Amino acid sequence: MAAGRRGDAGSATVWLVAFAVLGCAAFTATLAVGAVAAARHRAESAADLAALAAADRLLSDVDGGCGRAAGIAAAQAATVVSCTVDREADAVEVVAEVPVGGLPVRLPVGPARARSRAGPVRATAAATAAVDTDAAAVAAAAASAEAVAEAGTTGAAAGAATGAAGLGLRATAGGS
C-alpha cells in the first residue's frame, strides 16, 4: 500500500499552482476590463463636458465653440477627434477619445471613444407656462408671508404660514 501512495505524492502542489495561475489570470482580466471601462467613462464625461462647452459658445464663436470644446477635453486628458456644428439644429456633436491606461499587461487596446451632442436650450410654450405658474405661486407665497407678518404672529408661525402658502395650503395664525 505504501507503493501506491508514492505515485500521488506532490499532486496537491500541482493543483495548488494550477489554481493560483488561474486566479492570477482571472484577476488580471478583471483589472483589464476595469481599466477599459474607466477609460470609457472618462471619454464619455469629456465628450459631454466638451459638447456642453461648445453649445454654450455655439452662437457667439466663429468656429461654433469647437475651440472651447478642445480646451475642455484637454483639461480632462482627452482629445477631440471631431467637432461638428449643425447650424440648422443649433447643436454641436463632439467625439472625444481617451487612451486606455493602467492595463496590467500589454494588450492591443485602442483608445476609448465617446460621442456627445448638445445645443442651447430653447423656450417652449409649455416651459414658459410652467415658469409663469411657478412665478405666480412664489408671488402668492410672498403675499401670504407679508400678511402673516403684518398680523403680528411669531416667527415660527410666519414660517409655517409661508411654507403652507407655497404649497397652496391655507394657513391660519393662532396658538394652540
Secondary structure, 3 states (H helix, E strand, C coil): CHHHHHCCCCHHHHHHHHHHHHHHHHHHHHHHHHHHHHHHHHHHHHHHHHHHHHHHCCCCCCCCCHHHHHHHHHHCCCEEEEEEEECCCCEEEEEEEECCCCCCCCCCCCCEEEEEEECCCCCCHHHHHHHHHHHHHHHHHHHHHHHHHHHCCCHHHHHHHHHHHHCCCCCCCCCC
